[in-house]
């Protein structure tokens, strides 16, 4: 297959919220915490997590309880 006909695999996500962490270690901490991990539906990169949009406020509150100050853009 030549580069002009090569296909790129793409996955479309609808109705999700992105959580971007400043460091890989924080993303790992989110995934390790059961109260947060249950709302994570995927991972786009080492520091970007896909979260169920209906649970975005709960995720933000849990991050605050963990001592983090998330920046929220809506």
Predicted model as a PDB file, atoms N, CA, C, CB and O in Angstrom, pLDDT in the B-factor column:
MODEL        1                                                                  
ATOM      1  N   UNK A   1       0.852  -1.165   0.000  1.00 54.00           N  
ATOM      2  CA  UNK A   1       0.000   0.000   0.000  1.00 54.00           C  
ATOM      3  C   UNK A   1       0.905   1.237   0.000  1.00 54.00           C  
ATOM      4  CB  UNK A   1      -0.973  -0.007   1.228  1.00 54.00           C  
ATOM      5  O   UNK A   1       1.840   1.324   0.796  1.00 54.00           O  
ATOM      6  N   UNK A   2       0.632   2.166  -0.869  1.00 59.00           N  
ATOM      7  CA  UNK A   2       1.422   3.381  -0.933  1.00 59.00           C  
ATOM      8  C   UNK A   2       0.934   4.365   0.113  1.00 59.00           C  
ATOM      9  CB  UNK A   2       1.359   4.003  -2.334  1.00 59.00           C  
ATOM     10  O   UNK A   2      -0.148   4.210   0.678  1.00 59.00           O  
ATOM     11  N   UNK A   3       1.739   5.369   0.358  1.00 61.00           N  
ATOM     12  CA  UNK A   3       1.364   6.332   1.395  1.00 61.00           C  
ATOM     13  C   UNK A   3       0.100   7.106   1.042  1.00 61.00           C  
ATOM     14  CB  UNK A   3       2.502   7.303   1.635  1.00 61.00           C  
ATOM     15  O   UNK A   3      -0.610   7.562   1.939  1.00 61.00           O  
ATOM     16  N   UNK A   4      -0.196   7.264  -0.245  1.00 68.00           N  
ATOM     17  CA  UNK A   4      -1.402   8.000  -0.622  1.00 68.00           C  
ATOM     18  C   UNK A   4      -2.674   7.178  -0.411  1.00 68.00           C  
ATOM     19  CB  UNK A   4      -1.310   8.435  -2.074  1.00 68.00           C  
ATOM     20  O   UNK A   4      -3.763   7.743  -0.322  1.00 68.00           O  
ATOM     21  N   UNK A   5      -2.549   5.849  -0.329  1.00 78.00           N  
ATOM     22  CA  UNK A   5      -3.730   5.016  -0.116  1.00 78.00           C  
ATOM     23  C   UNK A   5      -3.740   4.347   1.251  1.00 78.00           C  
ATOM     24  CB  UNK A   5      -3.815   3.964  -1.191  1.00 78.00           C  
ATOM     25  O   UNK A   5      -4.626   3.543   1.542  1.00 78.00           O  
ATOM     26  N   UNK A   6      -2.774   4.667   2.084  1.00 84.00           N  
ATOM     27  CA  UNK A   6      -2.715   4.074   3.426  1.00 84.00           C  
ATOM     28  C   UNK A   6      -3.907   4.558   4.247  1.00 84.00           C  
ATOM     29  CB  UNK A   6      -1.374   4.436   4.141  1.00 84.00           C  
ATOM     30  O   UNK A   6      -4.324   5.711   4.132  1.00 84.00           O  
ATOM     31  N   UNK A   7      -4.434   3.694   5.051  1.00 87.00           N  
ATOM     32  CA  UNK A   7      -5.571   4.037   5.904  1.00 87.00           C  
ATOM     33  C   UNK A   7      -5.094   4.280   7.328  1.00 87.00           C  
ATOM     34  CB  UNK A   7      -6.639   2.920   5.875  1.00 87.00           C  
ATOM     35  O   UNK A   7      -4.174   3.627   7.820  1.00 87.00           O  
ATOM     36  N   UNK A   8      -5.724   5.203   7.949  1.00 84.00           N  
ATOM     37  CA  UNK A   8      -5.425   5.545   9.329  1.00 84.00           C  
ATOM     38  C   UNK A   8      -6.607   5.101  10.190  1.00 84.00           C  
ATOM     39  CB  UNK A   8      -5.145   7.081   9.489  1.00 84.00           C  
ATOM     40  O   UNK A   8      -7.750   5.477   9.931  1.00 84.00           O  
ATOM     41  N   UNK A   9      -6.325   4.308  11.200  1.00 85.00           N  
ATOM     42  CA  UNK A   9      -7.396   3.858  12.095  1.00 85.00           C  
ATOM     43  C   UNK A   9      -7.822   5.017  12.987  1.00 85.00           C  
ATOM     44  CB  UNK A   9      -6.935   2.642  12.956  1.00 85.00           C  
ATOM     45  O   UNK A   9      -6.998   5.654  13.643  1.00 85.00           O  
ATOM     46  N   UNK A  10      -9.105   5.271  12.996  1.00 84.00           N  
ATOM     47  CA  UNK A  10      -9.657   6.374  13.785  1.00 84.00           C  
ATOM     48  C   UNK A  10     -10.794   5.840  14.634  1.00 84.00           C  
ATOM     49  CB  UNK A  10     -10.147   7.541  12.871  1.00 84.00           C  
ATOM     50  O   UNK A  10     -11.617   5.050  14.170  1.00 84.00           O  
ATOM     51  N   UNK A  11     -10.830   6.282  15.886  1.00 79.00           N  
ATOM     52  CA  UNK A  11     -11.917   5.900  16.775  1.00 79.00           C  
ATOM     53  C   UNK A  11     -12.608   7.178  17.227  1.00 79.00           C  
ATOM     54  CB  UNK A  11     -11.400   5.064  17.999  1.00 79.00           C  
ATOM     55  O   UNK A  11     -11.969   8.078  17.771  1.00 79.00           O  
ATOM     56  N   UNK A  12     -13.901   7.253  17.003  1.00 80.00           N  
ATOM     57  CA  UNK A  12     -14.679   8.422  17.355  1.00 80.00           C  
ATOM     58  C   UNK A  12     -15.345   8.204  18.704  1.00 80.00           C  
ATOM     59  CB  UNK A  12     -15.726   8.730  16.274  1.00 80.00           C  
ATOM     60  O   UNK A  12     -15.975   7.174  18.942  1.00 80.00           O  
ATOM     61  N   UNK A  13     -15.195   9.185  19.580  1.00 74.00           N  
ATOM     62  CA  UNK A  13     -15.826   9.119  20.896  1.00 74.00           C  
ATOM     63  C   UNK A  13     -16.862  10.227  20.984  1.00 74.00           C  
ATOM     64  CB  UNK A  13     -14.769   9.245  22.044  1.00 74.00           C  
ATOM     65  O   UNK A  13     -16.563  11.386  20.698  1.00 74.00           O  
ATOM     66  N   UNK A  14     -18.067   9.878  21.375  1.00 79.00           N  
ATOM     67  CA  UNK A  14     -19.134  10.858  21.555  1.00 79.00           C  
ATOM     68  C   UNK A  14     -19.500  10.915  23.033  1.00 79.00           C  
ATOM     69  CB  UNK A  14     -20.380  10.503  20.685  1.00 79.00           C  
ATOM     70  O   UNK A  14     -19.416   9.921  23.754  1.00 79.00           O  
ATOM     71  N   UNK A  15     -19.905  12.092  23.456  1.00 79.00           N  
ATOM     72  CA  UNK A  15     -20.390  12.274  24.821  1.00 79.00           C  
ATOM     73  C   UNK A  15     -19.388  11.819  25.872  1.00 79.00           C  
ATOM     74  CB  UNK A  15     -21.680  11.530  25.005  1.00 79.00           C  
ATOM     75  O   UNK A  15     -19.713  11.012  26.743  1.00 79.00           O  
ATOM     76  N   UNK A  16     -18.185  12.334  25.785  1.00 77.00           N  
ATOM     77  CA  UNK A  16     -17.179  12.066  26.806  1.00 77.00           C  
ATOM     78  C   UNK A  16     -16.574  13.383  27.274  1.00 77.00           C  
ATOM     79  CB  UNK A  16     -16.077  11.116  26.267  1.00 77.00           C  
ATOM     80  O   UNK A  16     -16.668  14.407  26.597  1.00 77.00           O  
ATOM     81  N   UNK A  17     -15.972  13.334  28.411  1.00 86.00           N  
ATOM     82  CA  UNK A  17     -15.262  14.469  28.974  1.00 86.00           C  
ATOM     83  C   UNK A  17     -13.795  14.094  29.027  1.00 86.00           C  
ATOM     84  CB  UNK A  17     -15.810  14.856  30.391  1.00 86.00           C  
ATOM     85  O   UNK A  17     -13.455  12.958  29.358  1.00 86.00           O  
ATOM     86  N   UNK A  18     -12.928  15.033  28.706  1.00 89.00           N  
ATOM     87  CA  UNK A  18     -11.489  14.787  28.757  1.00 89.00           C  
ATOM     88  C   UNK A  18     -10.927  15.300  30.067  1.00 89.00           C  
ATOM     89  CB  UNK A  18     -10.772  15.452  27.568  1.00 89.00           C  
ATOM     90  O   UNK A  18     -11.260  16.397  30.514  1.00 89.00           O  
ATOM     91  N   UNK A  19     -10.081  14.506  30.668  1.00 88.00           N  
ATOM     92  CA  UNK A  19      -9.319  14.919  31.843  1.00 88.00           C  
ATOM     93  C   UNK A  19      -7.856  14.839  31.442  1.00 88.00           C  
ATOM     94  CB  UNK A  19      -9.634  14.019  33.114  1.00 88.00           C  
ATOM     95  O   UNK A  19      -7.333  13.760  31.165  1.00 88.00           O  
ATOM     96  N   UNK A  20      -7.209  15.983  31.416  1.00 89.00           N  
ATOM     97  CA  UNK A  20      -5.788  16.026  31.070  1.00 89.00           C  
ATOM     98  C   UNK A  20      -4.992  16.326  32.333  1.00 89.00           C  
ATOM     99  CB  UNK A  20      -5.503  17.094  29.963  1.00 89.00           C  
ATOM    100  O   UNK A  20      -5.244  17.316  33.020  1.00 89.00           O  
ATOM    101  N   UNK A  21      -4.044  15.472  32.624  1.00 87.00           N  
ATOM    102  CA  UNK A  21      -3.211  15.663  33.809  1.00 87.00           C  
ATOM    103  C   UNK A  21      -1.888  16.284  33.398  1.00 87.00           C  
ATOM    104  CB  UNK A  21      -2.979  14.321  34.550  1.00 87.00           C  
ATOM    105  O   UNK A  21      -1.464  16.167  32.248  1.00 87.00           O  
ATOM    106  N   UNK A  22      -1.250  16.936  34.333  1.00 88.00           N  
ATOM    107  CA  UNK A  22       0.032  17.566  34.039  1.00 88.00           C  
ATOM    108  C   UNK A  22       1.165  16.550  33.998  1.00 88.00           C  
ATOM    109  CB  UNK A  22       0.336  18.636  35.069  1.00 88.00           C  
ATOM    110  O   UNK A  22       2.209  16.798  33.393  1.00 88.00           O  
ATOM    111  N   UNK A  23       0.957  15.410  34.641  1.00 89.00           N  
ATOM    112  CA  UNK A  23       2.009  14.392  34.712  1.00 89.00           C  
ATOM    113  C   UNK A  23       1.407  12.998  34.568  1.00 89.00           C  
ATOM    114  CB  UNK A  23       2.787  14.504  36.041  1.00 89.00           C  
ATOM    115  O   UNK A  23       0.262  12.758  34.951  1.00 89.00           O  
ATOM    116  N   UNK A  24       2.189  12.098  34.016  1.00 92.00           N  
ATOM    117  CA  UNK A  24       1.777  10.711  33.844  1.00 92.00           C  
ATOM    118  C   UNK A  24       1.402  10.084  35.183  1.00 92.00           C  
ATOM    119  CB  UNK A  24       2.892   9.903  33.175  1.00 92.00           C  
ATOM    120  O   UNK A  24       0.453   9.304  35.266  1.00 92.00           O  
ATOM    121  N   UNK A  25       2.139  10.422  36.216  1.00 92.00           N  
ATOM    122  CA  UNK A  25       1.917   9.809  37.528  1.00 92.00           C  
ATOM    123  C   UNK A  25       0.524  10.133  38.065  1.00 92.00           C  
ATOM    124  CB  UNK A  25       2.984  10.282  38.522  1.00 92.00           C  
ATOM    125  O   UNK A  25      -0.075   9.302  38.748  1.00 92.00           O  
ATOM    126  N   UNK A  26       0.001  11.312  37.772  1.00 90.00           N  
ATOM    127  CA  UNK A  26      -1.343  11.666  38.236  1.00 90.00           C  
ATOM    128  C   UNK A  26      -2.396  10.865  37.474  1.00 90.00           C  
ATOM    129  CB  UNK A  26      -1.596  13.181  38.066  1.00 90.00           C  
ATOM    130  O   UNK A  26      -3.375  10.415  38.069  1.00 90.00           O  
ATOM    131  N   UNK A  27      -2.210  10.683  36.181  1.00 91.00           N  
ATOM    132  CA  UNK A  27      -3.145   9.855  35.406  1.00 91.00           C  
ATOM    133  C   UNK A  27      -3.162   8.436  35.956  1.00 91.00           C  
ATOM    134  CB  UNK A  27      -2.762   9.845  33.903  1.00 91.00           C  
ATOM    135  O   UNK A  27      -4.225   7.827  36.072  1.00 91.00           O  
ATOM    136  N   UNK A  28      -2.007   7.915  36.292  1.00 94.00           N  
ATOM    137  CA  UNK A  28      -1.921   6.569  36.872  1.00 94.00           C  
ATOM    138  C   UNK A  28      -2.623   6.523  38.230  1.00 94.00           C  
ATOM    139  CB  UNK A  28      -0.444   6.135  37.019  1.00 94.00           C  
ATOM    140  O   UNK A  28      -3.261   5.528  38.573  1.00 94.00           O  
ATOM    141  N   UNK A  29      -2.499   7.605  38.998  1.00 92.00           N  
ATOM    142  CA  UNK A  29      -3.161   7.667  40.302  1.00 92.00           C  
ATOM    143  C   UNK A  29      -4.680   7.677  40.141  1.00 92.00           C  
ATOM    144  CB  UNK A  29      -2.703   8.914  41.079  1.00 92.00           C  
ATOM    145  O   UNK A  29      -5.393   7.044  40.919  1.00 92.00           O  
ATOM    146  N   UNK A  30      -5.169   8.390  39.136  1.00 91.00           N  
ATOM    147  CA  UNK A  30      -6.610   8.416  38.861  1.00 91.00           C  
ATOM    148  C   UNK A  30      -7.089   7.018  38.511  1.00 91.00           C  
ATOM    149  CB  UNK A  30      -6.939   9.404  37.711  1.00 91.00           C  
ATOM    150  O   UNK A  30      -8.120   6.572  39.016  1.00 91.00           O  
ATOM    151  N   UNK A  31      -6.357   6.324  37.656  1.00 94.00           N  
ATOM    152  CA  UNK A  31      -6.745   4.977  37.245  1.00 94.00           C  
ATOM    153  C   UNK A  31      -6.645   3.971  38.384  1.00 94.00           C  
ATOM    154  CB  UNK A  31      -5.884   4.522  36.089  1.00 94.00           C  
ATOM    155  O   UNK A  31      -7.377   2.981  38.402  1.00 94.00           O  
ATOM    156  N   UNK A  32      -5.755   4.212  39.325  1.00 95.00           N  
ATOM    157  CA  UNK A  32      -5.578   3.294  40.447  1.00 95.00           C  
ATOM    158  C   UNK A  32      -6.656   3.471  41.517  1.00 95.00           C  
ATOM    159  CB  UNK A  32      -4.207   3.492  41.065  1.00 95.00           C  
ATOM    160  O   UNK A  32      -6.914   2.559  42.303  1.00 95.00           O  
ATOM    161  N   UNK A  33      -7.276   4.635  41.542  1.00 93.00           N  
ATOM    162  CA  UNK A  33      -8.306   4.909  42.550  1.00 93.00           C  
ATOM    163  C   UNK A  33      -9.658   4.400  42.044  1.00 93.00           C  
ATOM    164  CB  UNK A  33      -8.378   6.438  42.876  1.00 93.00           C  
ATOM    165  O   UNK A  33     -10.185   4.911  41.056  1.00 93.00           O  
ATOM    166  N   UNK A  34     -10.210   3.407  42.713  1.00 93.00           N  
ATOM    167  CA  UNK A  34     -11.457   2.777  42.258  1.00 93.00           C  
ATOM    168  C   UNK A  34     -12.597   3.770  42.104  1.00 93.00           C  
ATOM    169  CB  UNK A  34     -11.870   1.691  43.223  1.00 93.00           C  
ATOM    170  O   UNK A  34     -13.411   3.648  41.189  1.00 93.00           O  
ATOM    171  N   UNK A  35     -12.659   4.754  42.994  1.00 89.00           N  
ATOM    172  CA  UNK A  35     -13.748   5.725  42.941  1.00 89.00           C  
ATOM    173  C   UNK A  35     -13.697   6.569  41.668  1.00 89.00           C  
ATOM    174  CB  UNK A  35     -13.701   6.629  44.165  1.00 89.00           C  
ATOM    175  O   UNK A  35     -14.721   7.102  41.243  1.00 89.00           O  
ATOM    176  N   UNK A  36     -12.533   6.696  41.064  1.00 92.00           N  
ATOM    177  CA  UNK A  36     -12.396   7.446  39.819  1.00 92.00           C  
ATOM    178  C   UNK A  36     -12.320   6.534  38.599  1.00 92.00           C  
ATOM    179  CB  UNK A  36     -11.165   8.324  39.878  1.00 92.00           C  
ATOM    180  O   UNK A  36     -12.895   6.844  37.556  1.00 92.00           O  
ATOM    181  N   UNK A  37     -11.627   5.434  38.723  1.00 93.00           N  
ATOM    182  CA  UNK A  37     -11.396   4.541  37.585  1.00 93.00           C  
ATOM    183  C   UNK A  37     -12.692   4.018  36.979  1.00 93.00           C  
ATOM    184  CB  UNK A  37     -10.533   3.377  38.012  1.00 93.00           C  
ATOM    185  O   UNK A  37     -12.746   3.747  35.780  1.00 93.00           O  
ATOM    186  N   UNK A  38     -13.720   3.875  37.781  1.00 94.00           N  
ATOM    187  CA  UNK A  38     -14.987   3.344  37.253  1.00 94.00           C  
ATOM    188  C   UNK A  38     -15.631   4.283  36.248  1.00 94.00           C  
ATOM    189  CB  UNK A  38     -15.957   3.080  38.388  1.00 94.00           C  
ATOM    190  O   UNK A  38     -16.468   3.849  35.456  1.00 94.00           O  
ATOM    191  N   UNK A  39     -15.259   5.566  36.260  1.00 93.00           N  
ATOM    192  CA  UNK A  39     -15.819   6.540  35.330  1.00 93.00           C  
ATOM    193  C   UNK A  39     -14.929   6.790  34.116  1.00 93.00           C  
ATOM    194  CB  UNK A  39     -16.065   7.835  36.046  1.00 93.00           C  
ATOM    195  O   UNK A  39     -15.332   7.484  33.182  1.00 93.00           O  
ATOM    196  N   UNK A  40     -13.731   6.232  34.126  1.00 92.00           N  
ATOM    197  CA  UNK A  40     -12.823   6.394  32.989  1.00 92.00           C  
ATOM    198  C   UNK A  40     -13.195   5.363  31.933  1.00 92.00           C  
ATOM    199  CB  UNK A  40     -11.324   6.240  33.425  1.00 92.00           C  
ATOM    200  O   UNK A  40     -13.207   4.162  32.204  1.00 92.00           O  
ATOM    201  N   UNK A  41     -13.498   5.838  30.726  1.00 89.00           N  
ATOM    202  CA  UNK A  41     -13.919   4.929  29.654  1.00 89.00           C  
ATOM    203  C   UNK A  41     -12.815   4.685  28.635  1.00 89.00           C  
ATOM    204  CB  UNK A  41     -15.142   5.484  28.952  1.00 89.00           C  
ATOM    205  O   UNK A  41     -12.968   3.845  27.748  1.00 89.00           O  
ATOM    206  N   UNK A  42     -11.715   5.404  28.750  1.00 88.00           N  
ATOM    207  CA  UNK A  42     -10.621   5.198  27.819  1.00 88.00           C  
ATOM    208  C   UNK A  42      -9.472   6.137  28.097  1.00 88.00           C  
ATOM    209  CB  UNK A  42     -11.097   5.374  26.403  1.00 88.00           C  
ATOM    210  O   UNK A  42      -9.513   6.965  29.007  1.00 88.00           O  
ATOM    211  N   UNK A  43      -8.452   5.983  27.287  1.00 92.00           N  
ATOM    212  CA  UNK A  43      -7.239   6.778  27.454  1.00 92.00           C  
ATOM    213  C   UNK A  43      -6.751   7.199  26.075  1.00 92.00           C  
ATOM    214  CB  UNK A  43      -6.133   5.981  28.222  1.00 92.00           C  
ATOM    215  O   UNK A  43      -6.527   6.355  25.207  1.00 92.00           O  
ATOM    216  N   UNK A  44      -6.587   8.499  25.873  1.00 89.00           N  
ATOM    217  CA  UNK A  44      -6.104   8.998  24.588  1.00 89.00           C  
ATOM    218  C   UNK A  44      -4.597   9.066  24.521  1.00 89.00           C  
ATOM    219  CB  UNK A  44      -6.677  10.353  24.313  1.00 89.00           C  
ATOM    220  O   UNK A  44      -4.006   8.869  23.459  1.00 89.00           O  
ATOM    221  N   UNK A  45      -3.976   9.344  25.643  1.00 92.00           N  
ATOM    222  CA  UNK A  45      -2.516   9.415  25.715  1.00 92.00           C  
ATOM    223  C   UNK A  45      -2.099   9.112  27.152  1.00 92.00           C  
ATOM    224  CB  UNK A  45      -1.986  10.825  25.255  1.00 92.00           C  
ATOM    225  O   UNK A  45      -2.927   8.728  27.978  1.00 92.00           O  
ATOM    226  N   UNK A  46      -0.835   9.283  27.439  1.00 94.00           N  
ATOM    227  CA  UNK A  46      -0.359   9.008  28.798  1.00 94.00           C  
ATOM    228  C   UNK A  46      -1.004   9.927  29.830  1.00 94.00           C  
ATOM    229  CB  UNK A  46       1.153   9.151  28.861  1.00 94.00           C  
ATOM    230  O   UNK A  46      -1.138   9.558  30.997  1.00 94.00           O  
ATOM    231  N   UNK A  47      -1.402  11.120  29.403  1.00 91.00           N  
ATOM    232  CA  UNK A  47      -1.926  12.101  30.354  1.00 91.00           C  
ATOM    233  C   UNK A  47      -3.357  12.543  30.076  1.00 91.00           C  
ATOM    234  CB  UNK A  47      -1.047  13.296  30.361  1.00 91.00           C  
ATOM    235  O   UNK A  47      -3.865  13.427  30.765  1.00 91.00           O  
ATOM    236  N   UNK A  48      -4.020  11.950  29.084  1.00 90.00           N  
ATOM    237  CA  UNK A  48      -5.393  12.344  28.750  1.00 90.00           C  
ATOM    238  C   UNK A  48      -6.316  11.138  28.899  1.00 90.00           C  
ATOM    239  CB  UNK A  48      -5.474  12.920  27.303  1.00 90.00           C  
ATOM    240  O   UNK A  48      -6.130  10.106  28.254  1.00 90.00           O  
ATOM    241  N   UNK A  49      -7.320  11.295  29.769  1.00 90.00           N  
ATOM    242  CA  UNK A  49      -8.286  10.239  30.041  1.00 90.00           C  
ATOM    243  C   UNK A  49      -9.667  10.656  29.550  1.00 90.00           C  
ATOM    244  CB  UNK A  49      -8.324   9.909  31.546  1.00 90.00           C  
ATOM    245  O   UNK A  49     -10.025  11.832  29.611  1.00 90.00           O  
ATOM    246  N   UNK A  50     -10.433   9.699  29.068  1.00 90.00           N  
ATOM    247  CA  UNK A  50     -11.819   9.924  28.673  1.00 90.00           C  
ATOM    248  C   UNK A  50     -12.709   9.525  29.843  1.00 90.00           C  
ATOM    249  CB  UNK A  50     -12.187   9.118  27.378  1.00 90.00           C  
ATOM    250  O   UNK A  50     -12.598   8.419  30.371  1.00 90.00           O  
ATOM    251  N   UNK A  51     -13.587  10.432  30.239  1.00 90.00           N  
ATOM    252  CA  UNK A  51     -14.449  10.202  31.403  1.00 90.00           C  
ATOM    253  C   UNK A  51     -15.903  10.325  30.972  1.00 90.00           C  
ATOM    254  CB  UNK A  51     -14.127  11.209  32.555  1.00 90.00           C  
ATOM    255  O   UNK A  51     -16.232  11.145  30.115  1.00 90.00           O  
ATOM    256  N   UNK A  52     -16.765   9.521  31.556  1.00 90.00           N  
ATOM    257  CA  UNK A  52     -18.205   9.616  31.285  1.00 90.00           C  
ATOM    258  C   UNK A  52     -18.667  11.034  31.600  1.00 90.00           C  
ATOM    259  CB  UNK A  52     -19.013   8.565  32.126  1.00 90.00           C  
ATOM    260  O   UNK A  52     -18.430  11.524  32.705  1.00 90.00           O  
ATOM    261  N   UNK A  53     -19.325  11.705  30.650  1.00 88.00           N  
ATOM    262  CA  UNK A  53     -19.692  13.111  30.867  1.00 88.00           C  
ATOM    263  C   UNK A  53     -20.661  13.328  32.023  1.00 88.00           C  
ATOM    264  CB  UNK A  53     -20.295  13.667  29.618  1.00 88.00           C  
ATOM    265  O   UNK A  53     -20.614  14.375  32.669  1.00 88.00           O  
ATOM    266  N   UNK A  54     -21.526  12.378  32.294  1.00 92.00           N  
ATOM    267  CA  UNK A  54     -22.472  12.526  33.400  1.00 92.00           C  
ATOM    268  C   UNK A  54     -21.781  12.510  34.753  1.00 92.00           C  
ATOM    269  CB  UNK A  54     -23.511  11.428  33.347  1.00 92.00           C  
ATOM    270  O   UNK A  54     -22.351  12.944  35.754  1.00 92.00           O  
ATOM    271  N   UNK A  55     -20.573  12.019  34.781  1.00 91.00           N  
ATOM    272  CA  UNK A  55     -19.834  11.899  36.038  1.00 91.00           C  
ATOM    273  C   UNK A  55     -18.706  12.920  36.165  1.00 91.00           C  
ATOM    274  CB  UNK A  55     -19.268  10.507  36.165  1.00 91.00           C  
ATOM    275  O   UNK A  55     -17.900  12.831  37.091  1.00 91.00           O  
ATOM    276  N   UNK A  56     -18.636  13.879  35.258  1.00 89.00           N  
ATOM    277  CA  UNK A  56     -17.553  14.860  35.265  1.00 89.00           C  
ATOM    278  C   UNK A  56     -17.483  15.624  36.590  1.00 89.00           C  
ATOM    279  CB  UNK A  56     -17.730  15.840  34.110  1.00 89.00           C  
ATOM    280  O   UNK A  56     -16.397  15.829  37.134  1.00 89.00           O  
ATOM    281  N   UNK A  57     -18.627  16.038  37.102  1.00 91.00           N  
ATOM    282  CA  UNK A  57     -18.628  16.788  38.367  1.00 91.00           C  
ATOM    283  C   UNK A  57     -18.130  15.926  39.526  1.00 91.00           C  
ATOM    284  CB  UNK A  57     -20.039  17.313  38.677  1.00 91.00           C  
ATOM    285  O   UNK A  57     -17.416  16.417  40.400  1.00 91.00           O  
ATOM    286  N   UNK A  58     -18.498  14.656  39.538  1.00 92.00           N  
ATOM    287  CA  UNK A  58     -18.026  13.748  40.586  1.00 92.00           C  
ATOM    288  C   UNK A  58     -16.516  13.541  40.486  1.00 92.00           C  
ATOM    289  CB  UNK A  58     -18.753  12.394  40.493  1.00 92.00           C  
ATOM    290  O   UNK A  58     -15.828  13.456  41.503  1.00 92.00           O  
ATOM    291  N   UNK A  59     -16.009  13.461  39.265  1.00 90.00           N  
ATOM    292  CA  UNK A  59     -14.565  13.303  39.073  1.00 90.00           C  
ATOM    293  C   UNK A  59     -13.837  14.543  39.564  1.00 90.00           C  
ATOM    294  CB  UNK A  59     -14.232  13.038  37.587  1.00 90.00           C  
ATOM    295  O   UNK A  59     -12.814  14.436  40.241  1.00 90.00           O  
ATOM    296  N   UNK A  60     -14.351  15.704  39.233  1.00 89.00           N  
ATOM    297  CA  UNK A  60     -13.731  16.964  39.676  1.00 89.00           C  
ATOM    298  C   UNK A  60     -13.725  17.040  41.197  1.00 89.00           C  
ATOM    299  CB  UNK A  60     -14.478  18.185  39.082  1.00 89.00           C  
ATOM    300  O   UNK A  60     -12.719  17.418  41.796  1.00 89.00           O  
ATOM    301  N   UNK A  61     -14.836  16.687  41.819  1.00 93.00           N  
ATOM    302  CA  UNK A  61     -14.921  16.715  43.287  1.00 93.00           C  
ATOM    303  C   UNK A  61     -13.936  15.741  43.920  1.00 93.00           C  
ATOM    304  CB  UNK A  61     -16.346  16.384  43.746  1.00 93.00           C  
ATOM    305  O   UNK A  61     -13.290  16.070  44.915  1.00 93.00           O  
ATOM    306  N   UNK A  62     -13.817  14.552  43.352  1.00 91.00           N  
ATOM    307  CA  UNK A  62     -12.879  13.556  43.885  1.00 91.00           C  
ATOM    308  C   UNK A  62     -11.434  14.028  43.728  1.00 91.00           C  
ATOM    309  CB  UNK A  62     -13.071  12.200  43.175  1.00 91.00           C  
ATOM    310  O   UNK A  62     -10.615  13.817  44.621  1.00 91.00           O  
ATOM    311  N   UNK A  63     -11.119  14.661  42.609  1.00 90.00           N  
ATOM    312  CA  UNK A  63      -9.765  15.210  42.419  1.00 90.00           C  
ATOM    313  C   UNK A  63      -9.476  16.282  43.467  1.00 90.00           C  
ATOM    314  CB  UNK A  63      -9.607  15.800  40.992  1.00 90.00           C  
ATOM    315  O   UNK A  63      -8.361  16.363  43.982  1.00 90.00           O  
ATOM    316  N   UNK A  64     -10.456  17.089  43.776  1.00 92.00           N  
ATOM    317  CA  UNK A  64     -10.275  18.113  44.823  1.00 92.00           C  
ATOM    318  C   UNK A  64     -10.051  17.474  46.184  1.00 92.00           C  
ATOM    319  CB  UNK A  64     -11.495  19.047  44.883  1.00 92.00           C  
ATOM    320  O   UNK A  64      -9.223  17.941  46.966  1.00 92.00           O  
ATOM    321  N   UNK A  65     -10.800  16.390  46.471  1.00 93.00           N  
ATOM    322  CA  UNK A  65     -10.600  15.671  47.746  1.00 93.00           C  
ATOM    323  C   UNK A  65      -9.195  15.084  47.836  1.00 93.00           C  
ATOM    324  CB  UNK A  65     -11.644  14.546  47.900  1.00 93.00           C  
ATOM    325  O   UNK A  65      -8.634  14.946  48.923  1.00 93.00           O  
ATOM    326  N   UNK A  66      -8.634  14.740  46.669  1.00 91.00           N  
ATOM    327  CA  UNK A  66      -7.277  14.187  46.623  1.00 91.00           C  
ATOM    328  C   UNK A  66      -6.220  15.279  46.794  1.00 91.00           C  
ATOM    329  CB  UNK A  66      -7.052  13.447  45.299  1.00 91.00           C  
ATOM    330  O   UNK A  66      -5.029  14.981  46.889  1.00 91.00           O  
ATOM    331  N   UNK A  67      -6.657  16.551  46.834  1.00 92.00           N  
ATOM    332  CA  UNK A  67      -5.721  17.649  47.020  1.00 92.00           C  
ATOM    333  C   UNK A  67      -5.294  18.327  45.723  1.00 92.00           C  
ATOM    334  CB  UNK A  67      -4.517  17.153  47.730  1.00 92.00           C  
ATOM    335  O   UNK A  67      -4.367  19.136  45.725  1.00 92.00           O  
ATOM    336  N   UNK A  68      -5.962  18.003  44.611  1.00 89.00           N  
ATOM    337  CA  UNK A  68      -5.624  18.604  43.333  1.00 89.00           C  
ATOM    338  C   UNK A  68      -6.579  19.760  43.053  1.00 89.00           C  
ATOM    339  CB  UNK A  68      -5.679  17.555  42.196  1.00 89.00           C  
ATOM    340  O   UNK A  68      -7.685  19.805  43.592  1.00 89.00           O  
ATOM    341  N   UNK A  69      -6.153  20.679  42.222  1.00 86.00           N  
ATOM    342  CA  UNK A  69      -6.994  21.800  41.844  1.00 86.00           C  
ATOM    343  C   UNK A  69      -7.210  21.759  40.337  1.00 86.00           C  
ATOM    344  CB  UNK A  69      -6.361  23.151  42.284  1.00 86.00           C  
ATOM    345  O   UNK A  69      -6.488  22.418  39.588  1.00 86.00           O  
ATOM    346  N   UNK A  70      -8.191  20.994  39.890  1.00 85.00           N  
ATOM    347  CA  UNK A  70      -8.409  20.868  38.449  1.00 85.00           C  
ATOM    348  C   UNK A  70      -8.901  22.173  37.828  1.00 85.00           C  
ATOM    349  CB  UNK A  70      -9.408  19.755  38.169  1.00 85.00           C  
ATOM    350  O   UNK A  70      -9.693  22.909  38.416  1.00 85.00           O  
ATOM    351  N   UNK A  71      -8.412  22.427  36.639  1.00 83.00           N  
ATOM    352  CA  UNK A  71      -8.909  23.562  35.851  1.00 83.00           C  
ATOM    353  C   UNK A  71     -10.012  23.027  34.955  1.00 83.00           C  
ATOM    354  CB  UNK A  71      -7.756  24.250  35.003  1.00 83.00           C  
ATOM    355  O   UNK A  71      -9.800  22.071  34.208  1.00 83.00           O  
ATOM    356  N   UNK A  72     -11.166  23.625  35.022  1.00 78.00           N  
ATOM    357  CA  UNK A  72     -12.336  23.133  34.288  1.00 78.00           C  
ATOM    358  C   UNK A  72     -12.660  24.102  33.165  1.00 78.00           C  
ATOM    359  CB  UNK A  72     -13.561  22.957  35.231  1.00 78.00           C  
ATOM    360  O   UNK A  72     -12.778  25.308  33.382  1.00 78.00           O  
ATOM    361  N   UNK A  73     -12.802  23.560  31.961  1.00 74.00           N  
ATOM    362  CA  UNK A  73     -13.203  24.342  30.797  1.00 74.00           C  
ATOM    363  C   UNK A  73     -14.480  23.720  30.266  1.00 74.00           C  
ATOM    364  CB  UNK A  73     -12.077  24.381  29.696  1.00 74.00           C  
ATOM    365  O   UNK A  73     -14.501  22.531  29.949  1.00 74.00           O  
ATOM    366  N   UNK A  74     -15.520  24.485  30.165  1.00 69.00           N  
ATOM    367  CA  UNK A  74     -16.809  23.961  29.659  1.00 69.00           C  
ATOM    368  C   UNK A  74     -17.249  24.746  28.462  1.00 69.00           C  
ATOM    369  CB  UNK A  74     -17.901  24.008  30.744  1.00 69.00           C  
ATOM    370  O   UNK A  74     -18.303  24.465  27.893  1.00 69.00           O  
TER     371      UNK A  74                                                      
ENDMDL                                                                          
END                                                                             
